[in-house]
Amino acid sequence: MWLFAINAPGCNSIQNILLLGTGKHMKNGKISESVLKRSVLKQLHTTSDRILFKPAVGEDCAVVSMQAGGQTRLVTATQTFTLDVSDKHVRANCAVYDALNNIYAMGAAPVGIELALLVPTTENEAVLRETVRAIDTVCEEAGIVVLGGHTQVSRAVKNIVVTVTAIGEAYEQALTPSSAAAPGMDVIVTGYVGLEGTAILANEKRAELETRFSKAFIDKSAAYIDHISTAMEAASAIGAGVAAIHDASQGGIFGALWDMAEASGIGLDIDLKKLPIRQDTIEISEFFDINPYKLLSGGSLIIIAADGTRVVRELEKTGQNAVIVGATTDSNDRVLISGEERRFLETAQTDEIYKVFN
């Protein structure tokens, strides 16, 4: 996934990556698919017999051959966390797992992360120390290490910006790229959609939420931040036999479904009512007037398999939630079905959480 994250208007060199030929500033958050294709992917000339997958919509990892004739592949994934959150535990979990979940989804085992921090001049060393400590704690819990990185203080940012490059390894035959999905397969969604966004909002917008919801309700939603790793789900699914896996974080479940379909050139028939979602995600989304299906969904995977029932059964054995929500088709139509109503899935768009943090 190519994530170009832009901070609030009037700021900095990070935003100024983005003045296009149209002369218009781009919106905060993930860039649109059309901009990605036109101004990023078209500018790249990736030619190497050591690269298994060229940069493309829906492919979140780079996969590189380590040696001629060898089966081990280097797998990397990069994510940038730009939201202005005050809770360092929230920032650390999201930054690390947004990258790691892409590694898990590719069928790889992570080794560690490279960490880049941009720190505003308004922060002090104690904040930097606590931020790094929180990230290291998450890495320790995930069984990996911080391999290195870069730290810089800059007037170009107004809040701490964390970029994580997760590095892993896999055997080529174990890879599960988004582009491997084919027509006539089951579409499975694990976990609960919108969970990551729900947790961020509950932690960071508590004062606003307290005007409507109880402390117990908000505390429960905030605790979801500790449940956004997809390591167990990915491992169980791969063991059961799958074609493709895609992390459902950026852009929510709608964005992830579109990206996976685009990567593999297939259509989708998805039953909207079967998408697993918690009631507190729905209620918090209604409070902020955002679409819960376009909300950060770290902790959830889209799995494509010929035998979805078998995959769901294996996931349930380890206590993981998984639901068959539809099927892949041989058309280019990505259809959402809700009772008698049928509508087309839209091109992946900016995650709804940026509306709340703007």
Salt bridges, closest charged atoms under 4 A:
GLU33 OE2 - LYS37 NZ 2.89
ASP60 OD2 - HIS246 NE2 3.85
GLU125 OE2 - ARG129 NH2 3.69
GLU130 OE1 - LYS88 NZ 3.54
GLU172 OE1 - ARG73 NH2 2.41
ASP219 OD1 - ARG206 NH2 2.96
ASP219 OD2 - LYS215 NZ 2.67
ASP226 OD1 - HIS89 NE2 2.65
ASP259 OD2 - LYS30 NZ 3.11
GLU262 OE2 - LYS37 NZ 3.05
GLU262 OE1 - ARG334 NH1 2.92
ASP269 OD1 - ARG342 NH2 3.94
GLU314 OE2 - LYS317 NZ 2.98
GLU346 OE1 - LYS294 NZ 3.25
GLU352 OE2 - LYS355 NZ 2.85
